Amino acid sequence: MIRFLLYILLCFFLYLLFKRIFTRRATTQRPHADQRRPTPIQDELVRDPVCGIYCPKRDALMLRIKGETHYFCSEECRRRFLQENAPEKGS
Ligand SMILES: [Zn+2]
């Protein structure tokens, strides 16, 4: 009787092992499964206030004005934003 129970336990253990192997193989077959890395900052989208385009934070150009952080898709947008928000010619 005890041997029978051990046999069932062994079968269950083997079943869990096979299940783990099969699920791992299923995840590796997916091409996008490997891109699931713990880097939430890289996937964050920021909005360009000049042209309104959303671009990833890692590619965006950062600019801090009056304690606020702005992100831009290109150097041109950042320059235009600076021209509109920096009244150095008026005074
Ligand atoms: Zn832009």
PDB file of the backbone (N, CA, C, O) and the ligand in Angstrom, with CONECT records:
HET     ZN  A 101       1
ATOM      1  N   MET A   1       0.842  -1.211   0.000  1.00  0.00           N
ATOM      2  CA  MET A   1       0.000   0.000   0.000  1.00  0.00           C
ATOM      3  C   MET A   1       0.876   1.259   0.000  1.00  0.00           C
ATOM      4  O   MET A   1       0.622   2.203  -0.748  1.00  0.00           O
ATOM      5  N   ILE A   2       1.900   1.257   0.842  1.00  0.00           N
ATOM      6  CA  ILE A   2       2.794   2.424   0.914  1.00  0.00           C
ATOM      7  C   ILE A   2       3.554   2.578  -0.406  1.00  0.00           C
ATOM      8  O   ILE A   2       3.778   3.689  -0.885  1.00  0.00           O
ATOM      9  N   ARG A   3       3.944   1.435  -0.981  1.00  0.00           N
ATOM     10  CA  ARG A   3       4.656   1.471  -2.247  1.00  0.00           C
ATOM     11  C   ARG A   3       3.767   2.052  -3.355  1.00  0.00           C
ATOM     12  O   ARG A   3       4.233   2.780  -4.232  1.00  0.00           O
ATOM     13  N   PHE A   4       2.493   1.712  -3.288  1.00  0.00           N
ATOM     14  CA  PHE A   4       1.539   2.236  -4.268  1.00  0.00           C
ATOM     15  C   PHE A   4       1.403   3.749  -4.144  1.00  0.00           C
ATOM     16  O   PHE A   4       1.348   4.467  -5.143  1.00  0.00           O
ATOM     17  N   LEU A   5       1.352   4.218  -2.908  1.00  0.00           N
ATOM     18  CA  LEU A   5       1.254   5.661  -2.667  1.00  0.00           C
ATOM     19  C   LEU A   5       2.512   6.380  -3.151  1.00  0.00           C
ATOM     20  O   LEU A   5       2.442   7.472  -3.716  1.00  0.00           O
ATOM     21  N   LEU A   6       3.656   5.751  -2.920  1.00  0.00           N
ATOM     22  CA  LEU A   6       4.915   6.340  -3.394  1.00  0.00           C
ATOM     23  C   LEU A   6       4.936   6.407  -4.920  1.00  0.00           C
ATOM     24  O   LEU A   6       5.462   7.353  -5.506  1.00  0.00           O
ATOM     25  N   TYR A   7       4.359   5.392  -5.547  1.00  0.00           N
ATOM     26  CA  TYR A   7       4.301   5.361  -7.011  1.00  0.00           C
ATOM     27  C   TYR A   7       3.439   6.503  -7.537  1.00  0.00           C
ATOM     28  O   TYR A   7       3.780   7.155  -8.525  1.00  0.00           O
ATOM     29  N   ILE A   8       2.319   6.733  -6.862  1.00  0.00           N
ATOM     30  CA  ILE A   8       1.435   7.840  -7.256  1.00  0.00           C
ATOM     31  C   ILE A   8       2.140   9.174  -7.057  1.00  0.00           C
ATOM     32  O   ILE A   8       2.049  10.075  -7.891  1.00  0.00           O
ATOM     33  N   LEU A   9       2.842   9.281  -5.938  1.00  0.00           N
ATOM     34  CA  LEU A   9       3.586  10.506  -5.644  1.00  0.00           C
ATOM     35  C   LEU A   9       4.647  10.760  -6.718  1.00  0.00           C
ATOM     36  O   LEU A   9       4.846  11.890  -7.162  1.00  0.00           O
ATOM     37  N   LEU A  10       5.313   9.691  -7.119  1.00  0.00           N
ATOM     38  CA  LEU A  10       6.350   9.796  -8.143  1.00  0.00           C
ATOM     39  C   LEU A  10       5.741  10.234  -9.477  1.00  0.00           C
ATOM     40  O   LEU A  10       6.285  11.083 -10.182  1.00  0.00           O
ATOM     41  N   CYS A  11       4.599   9.630  -9.798  1.00  0.00           N
ATOM     42  CA  CYS A  11       3.909  10.000 -11.036  1.00  0.00           C
ATOM     43  C   CYS A  11       3.497  11.468 -11.013  1.00  0.00           C
ATOM     44  O   CYS A  11       3.610  12.172 -12.016  1.00  0.00           O
ATOM     45  N   PHE A  12       3.025  11.913  -9.868  1.00  0.00           N
ATOM     46  CA  PHE A  12       2.604  13.306  -9.724  1.00  0.00           C
ATOM     47  C   PHE A  12       3.795  14.253  -9.884  1.00  0.00           C
ATOM     48  O   PHE A  12       3.700  15.307 -10.513  1.00  0.00           O
ATOM     49  N   PHE A  13       4.913  13.842  -9.296  1.00  0.00           N
ATOM     50  CA  PHE A  13       6.121  14.647  -9.381  1.00  0.00           C
ATOM     51  C   PHE A  13       6.604  14.746 -10.835  1.00  0.00           C
ATOM     52  O   PHE A  13       6.997  15.809 -11.315  1.00  0.00           O
ATOM     53  N   LEU A  14       6.557  13.590 -11.513  1.00  0.00           N
ATOM     54  CA  LEU A  14       6.951  13.574 -12.922  1.00  0.00           C
ATOM     55  C   LEU A  14       6.002  14.426 -13.767  1.00  0.00           C
ATOM     56  O   LEU A  14       6.420  15.102 -14.708  1.00  0.00           O
ATOM     57  N   TYR A  15       4.725  14.380 -13.413  1.00  0.00           N
ATOM     58  CA  TYR A  15       3.735  15.186 -14.129  1.00  0.00           C
ATOM     59  C   TYR A  15       4.042  16.677 -13.967  1.00  0.00           C
ATOM     60  O   TYR A  15       3.973  17.444 -14.927  1.00  0.00           O
ATOM     61  N   LEU A  16       4.381  17.074 -12.736  1.00  0.00           N
ATOM     62  CA  LEU A  16       4.725  18.478 -12.485  1.00  0.00           C
ATOM     63  C   LEU A  16       5.975  18.886 -13.262  1.00  0.00           C
ATOM     64  O   LEU A  16       6.067  19.992 -13.795  1.00  0.00           O
ATOM     65  N   LEU A  17       6.939  17.956 -13.310  1.00  0.00           N
ATOM     66  CA  LEU A  17       8.188  18.215 -14.016  1.00  0.00           C
ATOM     67  C   LEU A  17       7.931  18.417 -15.507  1.00  0.00           C
ATOM     68  O   LEU A  17       8.440  19.354 -16.122  1.00  0.00           O
ATOM     69  N   PHE A  18       7.128  17.514 -16.072  1.00  0.00           N
ATOM     70  CA  PHE A  18       6.810  17.619 -17.493  1.00  0.00           C
ATOM     71  C   PHE A  18       6.032  18.896 -17.785  1.00  0.00           C
ATOM     72  O   PHE A  18       6.248  19.566 -18.795  1.00  0.00           O
ATOM     73  N   LYS A  19       5.129  19.206 -16.876  1.00  0.00           N
ATOM     74  CA  LYS A  19       4.312  20.403 -17.054  1.00  0.00           C
ATOM     75  C   LYS A  19       5.189  21.649 -17.072  1.00  0.00           C
ATOM     76  O   LYS A  19       4.995  22.561 -17.876  1.00  0.00           O
ATOM     77  N   ARG A  20       6.167  21.659 -16.155  1.00  0.00           N
ATOM     78  CA  ARG A  20       7.069  22.804 -16.082  1.00  0.00           C
ATOM     79  C   ARG A  20       7.901  22.920 -17.361  1.00  0.00           C
ATOM     80  O   ARG A  20       8.105  24.014 -17.886  1.00  0.00           O
ATOM     81  N   ILE A  21       8.372  21.780 -17.847  1.00  0.00           N
ATOM     82  CA  ILE A  21       9.175  21.785 -19.071  1.00  0.00           C
ATOM     83  C   ILE A  21       8.347  22.266 -20.255  1.00  0.00           C
ATOM     84  O   ILE A  21       8.817  23.050 -21.080  1.00  0.00           O
ATOM     85  N   PHE A  22       7.111  21.785 -20.327  1.00  0.00           N
ATOM     86  CA  PHE A  22       6.271  22.151 -21.472  1.00  0.00           C
ATOM     87  C   PHE A  22       5.874  23.616 -21.434  1.00  0.00           C
ATOM     88  O   PHE A  22       5.824  24.280 -22.470  1.00  0.00           O
ATOM     89  N   THR A  23       5.591  24.121 -20.231  1.00  0.00           N
ATOM     90  CA  THR A  23       5.203  25.536 -20.141  1.00  0.00           C
ATOM     91  C   THR A  23       6.395  26.427 -20.452  1.00  0.00           C
ATOM     92  O   THR A  23       6.241  27.493 -21.048  1.00  0.00           O
ATOM     93  N   ARG A  24       7.598  25.985 -20.042  1.00  0.00           N
ATOM     94  CA  ARG A  24       8.784  26.777 -20.328  1.00  0.00           C
ATOM     95  C   ARG A  24       9.053  26.810 -21.831  1.00  0.00           C
ATOM     96  O   ARG A  24       9.437  27.836 -22.393  1.00  0.00           O
ATOM     97  N   ARG A  25       8.839  25.650 -22.465  1.00  0.00           N
ATOM     98  CA  ARG A  25       9.043  25.599 -23.900  1.00  0.00           C
ATOM     99  C   ARG A  25       8.021  26.468 -24.631  1.00  0.00           C
ATOM    100  O   ARG A  25       8.324  27.080 -25.656  1.00  0.00           O
ATOM    101  N   ALA A  26       6.813  26.510 -24.088  1.00  0.00           N
ATOM    102  CA  ALA A  26       5.757  27.304 -24.711  1.00  0.00           C
ATOM    103  C   ALA A  26       6.076  28.790 -24.627  1.00  0.00           C
ATOM    104  O   ALA A  26       5.775  29.546 -25.551  1.00  0.00           O
ATOM    105  N   THR A  27       6.686  29.211 -23.519  1.00  0.00           N
ATOM    106  CA  THR A  27       6.993  30.627 -23.374  1.00  0.00           C
ATOM    107  C   THR A  27       8.198  31.012 -24.230  1.00  0.00           C
ATOM    108  O   THR A  27       8.256  32.125 -24.752  1.00  0.00           O
ATOM    109  N   THR A  28       9.161  30.096 -24.377  1.00  0.00           N
ATOM    110  CA  THR A  28      10.335  30.428 -25.169  1.00  0.00           C
ATOM    111  C   THR A  28      10.014  30.452 -26.657  1.00  0.00           C
ATOM    112  O   THR A  28      10.731  31.074 -27.441  1.00  0.00           O
ATOM    113  N   GLN A  29       8.941  29.778 -27.044  1.00  0.00           N
ATOM    114  CA  GLN A  29       8.571  29.789 -28.460  1.00  0.00           C
ATOM    115  C   GLN A  29       8.009  31.136 -28.882  1.00  0.00           C
ATOM    116  O   GLN A  29       8.042  31.504 -30.056  1.00  0.00           O
ATOM    117  N   ARG A  30       7.493  31.858 -27.901  1.00  0.00           N
ATOM    118  CA  ARG A  30       6.974  33.179 -28.241  1.00  0.00           C
ATOM    119  C   ARG A  30       8.131  34.154 -28.438  1.00  0.00           C
ATOM    120  O   ARG A  30       9.046  34.191 -27.617  1.00  0.00           O
ATOM    121  N   PRO A  31       8.107  34.928 -29.489  1.00  0.00           N
ATOM    122  CA  PRO A  31       9.214  35.854 -29.735  1.00  0.00           C
ATOM    123  C   PRO A  31       9.212  37.037 -28.787  1.00  0.00           C
ATOM    124  O   PRO A  31      10.274  37.578 -28.478  1.00  0.00           O
ATOM    125  N   HIS A  32       8.036  37.453 -28.315  1.00  0.00           N
ATOM    126  CA  HIS A  32       7.972  38.638 -27.463  1.00  0.00           C
ATOM    127  C   HIS A  32       8.080  38.309 -25.977  1.00  0.00           C
ATOM    128  O   HIS A  32       8.114  39.205 -25.133  1.00  0.00           O
ATOM    129  N   ALA A  33       8.133  37.029 -25.671  1.00  0.00           N
ATOM    130  CA  ALA A  33       8.175  36.649 -24.257  1.00  0.00           C
ATOM    131  C   ALA A  33       9.505  37.026 -23.627  1.00  0.00           C
ATOM    132  O   ALA A  33       9.574  37.303 -22.430  1.00  0.00           O
ATOM    133  N   ASP A  34      10.558  37.036 -24.432  1.00  0.00           N
ATOM    134  CA  ASP A  34      11.890  37.345 -23.892  1.00  0.00           C
ATOM    135  C   ASP A  34      12.066  38.842 -23.635  1.00  0.00           C
ATOM    136  O   ASP A  34      12.965  39.248 -22.898  1.00  0.00           O
ATOM    137  N   GLN A  35      11.212  39.651 -24.239  1.00  0.00           N
ATOM    138  CA  GLN A  35      11.349  41.090 -24.048  1.00  0.00           C
ATOM    139  C   GLN A  35      10.708  41.567 -22.751  1.00  0.00           C
ATOM    140  O   GLN A  35      10.691  42.764 -22.463  1.00  0.00           O
ATOM    141  N   ARG A  36      10.183  40.630 -21.975  1.00  0.00           N
ATOM    142  CA  ARG A  36       9.527  41.002 -20.727  1.00  0.00           C
ATOM    143  C   ARG A  36      10.578  41.174 -19.642  1.00  0.00           C
ATOM    144  O   ARG A  36      10.719  40.323 -18.765  1.00  0.00           O
ATOM    145  N   ARG A  37      11.301  42.257 -19.703  1.00  0.00           N
ATOM    146  CA  ARG A  37      12.354  42.519 -18.734  1.00  0.00           C
ATOM    147  C   ARG A  37      11.885  43.566 -17.730  1.00  0.00           C
ATOM    148  O   ARG A  37      11.003  44.370 -18.031  1.00  0.00           O
ATOM    149  N   PRO A  38      12.472  43.553 -16.542  1.00  0.00           N
ATOM    150  CA  PRO A  38      12.060  44.531 -15.518  1.00  0.00           C
ATOM    151  C   PRO A  38      12.628  45.915 -15.779  1.00  0.00           C
ATOM    152  O   PRO A  38      13.389  46.435 -14.964  1.00  0.00           O
ATOM    153  N   THR A  39      12.270  46.514 -16.898  1.00  0.00           N
ATOM    154  CA  THR A  39      12.716  47.859 -17.219  1.00  0.00           C
ATOM    155  C   THR A  39      11.504  48.686 -17.644  1.00  0.00           C
ATOM    156  O   THR A  39      11.295  48.905 -18.837  1.00  0.00           O
ATOM    157  N   PRO A  40      10.702  49.149 -16.677  1.00  0.00           N
ATOM    158  CA  PRO A  40       9.471  49.873 -17.011  1.00  0.00           C
ATOM    159  C   PRO A  40       9.737  51.272 -17.550  1.00  0.00           C
ATOM    160  O   PRO A  40       8.883  51.853 -18.219  1.00  0.00           O
ATOM    161  N   ILE A  41      10.935  51.826 -17.258  1.00  0.00           N
ATOM    162  CA  ILE A  41      11.219  53.188 -17.687  1.00  0.00           C
ATOM    163  C   ILE A  41      11.416  53.237 -19.205  1.00  0.00           C
ATOM    164  O   ILE A  41      11.039  54.212 -19.855  1.00  0.00           O
ATOM    165  N   GLN A  42      12.002  52.189 -19.754  1.00  0.00           N
ATOM    166  CA  GLN A  42      12.279  52.188 -21.189  1.00  0.00           C
ATOM    167  C   GLN A  42      11.003  52.103 -22.020  1.00  0.00           C
ATOM    168  O   GLN A  42      10.958  52.580 -23.154  1.00  0.00           O
ATOM    169  N   ASP A  43       9.968  51.493 -21.448  1.00  0.00           N
ATOM    170  CA  ASP A  43       8.732  51.330 -22.192  1.00  0.00           C
ATOM    171  C   ASP A  43       7.782  52.511 -22.005  1.00  0.00           C
ATOM    172  O   ASP A  43       6.736  52.588 -22.650  1.00  0.00           O
ATOM    173  N   GLU A  44       8.149  53.406 -21.137  1.00  0.00           N
ATOM    174  CA  GLU A  44       7.258  54.525 -20.837  1.00  0.00           C
ATOM    175  C   GLU A  44       7.227  55.511 -22.006  1.00  0.00           C
ATOM    176  O   GLU A  44       8.266  55.888 -22.547  1.00  0.00           O
ATOM    177  N   LEU A  45       6.019  55.916 -22.380  1.00  0.00           N
ATOM    178  CA  LEU A  45       5.874  56.862 -23.475  1.00  0.00           C
ATOM    179  C   LEU A  45       5.677  58.264 -22.921  1.00  0.00           C
ATOM    180  O   LEU A  45       4.933  58.474 -21.963  1.00  0.00           O
ATOM    181  N   VAL A  46       6.352  59.209 -23.537  1.00  0.00           N
ATOM    182  CA  VAL A  46       6.216  60.604 -23.133  1.00  0.00           C
ATOM    183  C   VAL A  46       5.737  61.409 -24.338  1.00  0.00           C
ATOM    184  O   VAL A  46       6.027  61.076 -25.487  1.00  0.00           O
ATOM    185  N   ARG A  47       4.991  62.481 -24.042  1.00  0.00           N
ATOM    186  CA  ARG A  47       4.400  63.259 -25.122  1.00  0.00           C
ATOM    187  C   ARG A  47       5.237  64.505 -25.397  1.00  0.00           C
ATOM    188  O   ARG A  47       5.622  65.244 -24.491  1.00  0.00           O
ATOM    189  N   ASP A  48       5.494  64.700 -26.654  1.00  0.00           N
ATOM    190  CA  ASP A  48       6.190  65.897 -27.101  1.00  0.00           C
ATOM    191  C   ASP A  48       5.187  67.049 -27.098  1.00  0.00           C
ATOM    192  O   ASP A  48       4.208  66.997 -27.842  1.00  0.00           O
ATOM    193  N   PRO A  49       5.402  68.104 -26.274  1.00  0.00           N
ATOM    194  CA  PRO A  49       4.421  69.198 -26.199  1.00  0.00           C
ATOM    195  C   PRO A  49       4.411  70.079 -27.444  1.00  0.00           C
ATOM    196  O   PRO A  49       3.473  70.853 -27.633  1.00  0.00           O
ATOM    197  N   VAL A  50       5.414  69.984 -28.284  1.00  0.00           N
ATOM    198  CA  VAL A  50       5.502  70.831 -29.480  1.00  0.00           C
ATOM    199  C   VAL A  50       4.716  70.219 -30.628  1.00  0.00           C
ATOM    200  O   VAL A  50       3.839  70.869 -31.197  1.00  0.00           O
ATOM    201  N   CYS A  51       5.021  68.989 -30.967  1.00  0.00           N
ATOM    202  CA  CYS A  51       4.357  68.361 -32.115  1.00  0.00           C
ATOM    203  C   CYS A  51       3.329  67.317 -31.694  1.00  0.00           C
ATOM    204  O   CYS A  51       2.590  66.802 -32.533  1.00  0.00           O
ATOM    205  N   GLY A  52       3.276  67.000 -30.393  1.00  0.00           N
ATOM    206  CA  GLY A  52       2.247  66.095 -29.907  1.00  0.00           C
ATOM    207  C   GLY A  52       2.515  64.626 -30.143  1.00  0.00           C
ATOM    208  O   GLY A  52       1.629  63.788 -29.976  1.00  0.00           O
ATOM    209  N   ILE A  53       3.730  64.318 -30.530  1.00  0.00           N
ATOM    210  CA  ILE A  53       4.073  62.922 -30.820  1.00  0.00           C
ATOM    211  C   ILE A  53       4.466  62.206 -29.527  1.00  0.00           C
ATOM    212  O   ILE A  53       5.134  62.772 -28.661  1.00  0.00           O
ATOM    213  N   TYR A  54       4.035  60.949 -29.420  1.00  0.00           N
ATOM    214  CA  TYR A  54       4.444  60.128 -28.279  1.00  0.00           C
ATOM    215  C   TYR A  54       5.691  59.334 -28.668  1.00  0.00           C
ATOM    216  O   TYR A  54       5.720  58.658 -29.696  1.00  0.00           O
ATOM    217  N   CYS A  55       6.717  59.432 -27.825  1.00  0.00           N
ATOM    218  CA  CYS A  55       7.932  58.679 -28.111  1.00  0.00           C
ATOM    219  C   CYS A  55       8.455  58.065 -26.817  1.00  0.00           C
ATOM    220  O   CYS A  55       8.168  58.575 -25.734  1.00  0.00           O
ATOM    221  N   PRO A  56       9.215  56.980 -26.914  1.00  0.00           N
ATOM    222  CA  PRO A  56       9.764  56.340 -25.717  1.00  0.00           C
ATOM    223  C   PRO A  56      10.705  57.260 -24.953  1.00  0.00           C
ATOM    224  O   PRO A  56      11.446  58.052 -25.535  1.00  0.00           O
ATOM    225  N   LYS A  57      10.651  57.131 -23.630  1.00  0.00           N
ATOM    226  CA  LYS A  57      11.397  58.047 -22.766  1.00  0.00           C
ATOM    227  C   LYS A  57      12.901  57.965 -22.997  1.00  0.00           C
ATOM    228  O   LYS A  57      13.611  58.965 -22.887  1.00  0.00           O
ATOM    229  N   ARG A  58      13.373  56.776 -23.317  1.00  0.00           N
ATOM    230  CA  ARG A  58      14.823  56.610 -23.487  1.00  0.00           C
ATOM    231  C   ARG A  58      15.331  57.304 -24.747  1.00  0.00           C
ATOM    232  O   ARG A  58      16.509  57.653 -24.826  1.00  0.00           O
ATOM    233  N   ASP A  59      14.441  57.513 -25.749  1.00  0.00           N
ATOM    234  CA  ASP A  59      14.854  58.182 -26.978  1.00  0.00           C
ATOM    235  C   ASP A  59      14.575  59.676 -26.949  1.00  0.00           C
ATOM    236  O   ASP A  59      15.085  60.436 -27.772  1.00  0.00           O
ATOM    237  N   ALA A  60      13.753  60.083 -25.983  1.00  0.00           N
ATOM    238  CA  ALA A  60      13.335  61.483 -25.963  1.00  0.00           C
ATOM    239  C   ALA A  60      14.421  62.386 -25.395  1.00  0.00           C
ATOM    240  O   ALA A  60      15.277  61.959 -24.620  1.00  0.00           O
ATOM    241  N   LEU A  61      14.357  63.640 -25.805  1.00  0.00           N
ATOM    242  CA  LEU A  61      15.278  64.647 -25.268  1.00  0.00           C
ATOM    243  C   LEU A  61      14.615  65.299 -24.066  1.00  0.00           C
ATOM    244  O   LEU A  61      13.466  65.735 -24.145  1.00  0.00           O
ATOM    245  N   MET A  62      15.334  65.367 -22.958  1.00  0.00           N
ATOM    246  CA  MET A  62      14.751  65.878 -21.727  1.00  0.00           C
ATOM    247  C   MET A  62      15.118  67.335 -21.529  1.00  0.00           C
ATOM    248  O   MET A  62      16.225  67.770 -21.847  1.00  0.00           O
ATOM    249  N   LEU A  63      14.156  68.083 -20.992  1.00  0.00           N
ATOM    250  CA  LEU A  63      14.404  69.494 -20.704  1.00  0.00           C
ATOM    251  C   LEU A  63      13.641  69.871 -19.438  1.00  0.00           C
ATOM    252  O   LEU A  63      12.452  69.580 -19.304  1.00  0.00           O
ATOM    253  N   ARG A  64      14.341  70.520 -18.516  1.00  0.00           N
ATOM    254  CA  ARG A  64      13.699  70.906 -17.264  1.00  0.00           C
ATOM    255  C   ARG A  64      13.556  72.417 -17.213  1.00  0.00           C
ATOM    256  O   ARG A  64      14.544  73.150 -17.247  1.00  0.00           O
ATOM    257  N   ILE A  65      12.297  72.877 -17.131  1.00  0.00           N
ATOM    258  CA  ILE A  65      12.021  74.312 -17.029  1.00  0.00           C
ATOM    259  C   ILE A  65      11.102  74.545 -15.844  1.00  0.00           C
ATOM    260  O   ILE A  65      10.025  73.955 -15.763  1.00  0.00           O
ATOM    261  N   LYS A  66      11.520  75.401 -14.928  1.00  0.00           N
ATOM    262  CA  LYS A  66      10.724  75.786 -13.749  1.00  0.00           C
ATOM    263  C   LYS A  66      10.266  74.560 -12.966  1.00  0.00           C
ATOM    264  O   LYS A  66       9.125  74.493 -12.510  1.00  0.00           O
ATOM    265  N   GLY A  67      11.153  73.605 -12.818  1.00  0.00           N
ATOM    266  CA  GLY A  67      10.831  72.403 -12.049  1.00  0.00           C
ATOM    267  C   GLY A  67      10.018  71.379 -12.809  1.00  0.00           C
ATOM    268  O   GLY A  67       9.777  70.286 -12.295  1.00  0.00           O
ATOM    269  N   GLU A  68       9.586  71.701 -14.025  1.00  0.00           N
ATOM    270  CA  GLU A  68       8.825  70.750 -14.822  1.00  0.00           C
ATOM    271  C   GLU A  68       9.724  70.082 -15.852  1.00  0.00           C
ATOM    272  O   GLU A  68      10.588  70.716 -16.457  1.00  0.00           O
ATOM    273  N   THR A  69       9.499  68.797 -16.032  1.00  0.00           N
ATOM    274  CA  THR A  69      10.308  68.054 -16.989  1.00  0.00           C
ATOM    275  C   THR A  69       9.517  67.848 -18.281  1.00  0.00           C
ATOM    276  O   THR A  69       8.385  67.364 -18.263  1.00  0.00           O
ATOM    277  N   HIS A  70      10.129  68.220 -19.387  1.00  0.00           N
ATOM    278  CA  HIS A  70       9.501  68.054 -20.695  1.00  0.00           C
ATOM    279  C   HIS A  70      10.354  67.143 -21.549  1.00  0.00           C
ATOM    280  O   HIS A  70      11.578  67.097 -21.425  1.00  0.00           O
ATOM    281  N   TYR A  71       9.667  66.414 -22.426  1.00  0.00           N
ATOM    282  CA  TYR A  71      10.374  65.492 -23.311  1.00  0.00           C
ATOM    283  C   TYR A  71      10.048  65.829 -24.759  1.00  0.00           C
ATOM    284  O   TYR A  71       8.916  66.179 -25.091  1.00  0.00           O
ATOM    285  N   PHE A  72      11.054  65.716 -25.606  1.00  0.00           N
ATOM    286  CA  PHE A  72      10.888  66.080 -27.009  1.00  0.00           C
ATOM    287  C   PHE A  72      11.427  64.982 -27.916  1.00  0.00           C
ATOM    288  O   PHE A  72      12.350  64.245 -27.571  1.00  0.00           O
ATOM    289  N   CYS A  73      10.806  64.907 -29.097  1.00  0.00           N
ATOM    290  CA  CYS A  73      11.178  63.848 -30.036  1.00  0.00           C
ATOM    291  C   CYS A  73      12.471  64.197 -30.755  1.00  0.00           C
ATOM    292  O   CYS A  73      13.204  63.309 -31.190  1.00  0.00           O
ATOM    293  N   SER A  74      12.752  65.494 -30.880  1.00  0.00           N
ATOM    294  CA  SER A  74      13.953  65.876 -31.620  1.00  0.00           C
ATOM    295  C   SER A  74      14.514  67.178 -31.060  1.00  0.00           C
ATOM    296  O   SER A  74      13.874  67.863 -30.262  1.00  0.00           O
ATOM    297  N   GLU A  75      15.714  67.492 -31.497  1.00  0.00           N
ATOM    298  CA  GLU A  75      16.375  68.726 -31.077  1.00  0.00           C
ATOM    299  C   GLU A  75      15.614  69.947 -31.575  1.00  0.00           C
ATOM    300  O   GLU A  75      15.588  70.985 -30.914  1.00  0.00           O
ATOM    301  N   GLU A  76      14.996  69.817 -32.743  1.00  0.00           N
ATOM    302  CA  GLU A  76      14.252  70.929 -33.321  1.00  0.00           C
ATOM    303  C   GLU A  76      13.049  71.298 -32.443  1.00  0.00           C
ATOM    304  O   GLU A  76      12.771  72.473 -32.204  1.00  0.00           O
ATOM    305  N   CYS A  77      12.351  70.272 -31.974  1.00  0.00           N
ATOM    306  CA  CYS A  77      11.187  70.507 -31.116  1.00  0.00           C
ATOM    307  C   CYS A  77      11.604  71.154 -29.806  1.00  0.00           C
ATOM    308  O   CYS A  77      10.919  72.038 -29.291  1.00  0.00           O
ATOM    309  N   ARG A  78      12.735  70.704 -29.269  1.00  0.00           N
ATOM    310  CA  ARG A  78      13.206  71.260 -28.006  1.00  0.00           C
ATOM    311  C   ARG A  78      13.585  72.736 -28.175  1.00  0.00           C
ATOM    312  O   ARG A  78      13.322  73.564 -27.304  1.00  0.00           O
ATOM    313  N   ARG A  79      14.203  73.038 -29.305  1.00  0.00           N
ATOM    314  CA  ARG A  79      14.596  74.417 -29.576  1.00  0.00           C
ATOM    315  C   ARG A  79      13.358  75.311 -29.725  1.00  0.00           C
ATOM    316  O   ARG A  79      13.316  76.434 -29.222  1.00  0.00           O
ATOM    317  N   ARG A  80      12.356  74.778 -30.432  1.00  0.00           N
ATOM    318  CA  ARG A  80      11.133  75.552 -30.623  1.00  0.00           C
ATOM    319  C   ARG A  80      10.420  75.795 -29.291  1.00  0.00           C
ATOM    320  O   ARG A  80       9.884  76.875 -29.044  1.00  0.00           O
ATOM    321  N   PHE A  81      10.427  74.769 -28.444  1.00  0.00           N
ATOM    322  CA  PHE A  81       9.804  74.916 -27.130  1.00  0.00           C
ATOM    323  C   PHE A  81      10.535  75.958 -26.296  1.00  0.00           C
ATOM    324  O   PHE A  81       9.911  76.740 -25.578  1.00  0.00           O
ATOM    325  N   LEU A  82      11.861  75.965 -26.395  1.00  0.00           N
ATOM    326  CA  LEU A  82      12.655  76.948 -25.657  1.00  0.00           C
ATOM    327  C   LEU A  82      12.384  78.360 -26.160  1.00  0.00           C
ATOM    328  O   LEU A  82      12.334  79.297 -25.363  1.00  0.00           O
ATOM    329  N   GLN A  83      12.208  78.528 -27.465  1.00  0.00           N
ATOM    330  CA  GLN A  83      11.911  79.842 -28.031  1.00  0.00           C
ATOM    331  C   GLN A  83      10.563  80.363 -27.564  1.00  0.00           C
ATOM    332  O   GLN A  83      10.390  81.562 -27.345  1.00  0.00           O
ATOM    333  N   GLU A  84       9.598  79.439 -27.411  1.00  0.00           N
ATOM    334  CA  GLU A  84       8.258  79.846 -27.005  1.00  0.00           C
ATOM    335  C   GLU A  84       8.163  80.099 -25.506  1.00  0.00           C
ATOM    336  O   GLU A  84       7.327  80.885 -25.060  1.00  0.00           O
ATOM    337  N   ASN A  85       9.020  79.434 -24.722  1.00  0.00           N
ATOM    338  CA  ASN A  85       8.899  79.513 -23.273  1.00  0.00           C
ATOM    339  C   ASN A  85       9.982  80.335 -22.603  1.00  0.00           C
ATOM    340  O   ASN A  85       9.960  80.515 -21.386  1.00  0.00           O
ATOM    341  N   ALA A  86      10.920  80.832 -23.372  1.00  0.00           N
ATOM    342  CA  ALA A  86      11.978  81.634 -22.784  1.00  0.00           C
ATOM    343  C   ALA A  86      11.913  83.053 -23.369  1.00  0.00           C
ATOM    344  O   ALA A  86      12.432  83.301 -24.458  1.00  0.00           O
ATOM    345  N   PRO A  87      11.276  83.981 -22.646  1.00  0.00           N
ATOM    346  CA  PRO A  87      11.105  85.351 -23.184  1.00  0.00           C
ATOM    347  C   PRO A  87      12.345  86.210 -22.953  1.00  0.00           C
ATOM    348  O   PRO A  87      12.299  87.194 -22.215  1.00  0.00           O
ATOM    349  N   GLU A  88      13.448  85.832 -23.588  1.00  0.00           N
ATOM    350  CA  GLU A  88      14.673  86.596 -23.378  1.00  0.00           C
ATOM    351  C   GLU A  88      14.742  87.816 -24.297  1.00  0.00           C
ATOM    352  O   GLU A  88      15.495  88.753 -24.030  1.00  0.00           O
ATOM    353  N   LYS A  89      13.948  87.806 -25.392  1.00  0.00           N
ATOM    354  CA  LYS A  89      14.005  88.928 -26.325  1.00  0.00           C
ATOM    355  C   LYS A  89      13.025  90.051 -25.944  1.00  0.00           C
ATOM    356  O   LYS A  89      13.253  91.216 -26.270  1.00  0.00           O
ATOM    357  N   GLY A  90      11.939  89.691 -25.254  1.00  0.00           N
ATOM    358  CA  GLY A  90      10.899  90.664 -24.936  1.00  0.00           C
ATOM    359  C   GLY A  90      11.361  91.709 -23.951  1.00  0.00           C
ATOM    360  O   GLY A  90      11.026  92.881 -24.120  1.00  0.00           O
ATOM    361  N   SER A  91      12.101  91.352 -22.949  1.00  0.00           N
ATOM    362  CA  SER A  91      12.556  92.271 -21.921  1.00  0.00           C
ATOM    363  C   SER A  91      13.887  92.871 -22.314  1.00  0.00           C
ATOM    364  O   SER A  91      14.444  93.679 -21.571  1.00  0.00           O
TER     365      SER A  91
HETATM  366 ZN    ZN A 101       8.465  66.725 -31.745  1.00  0.00          ZN2+
END
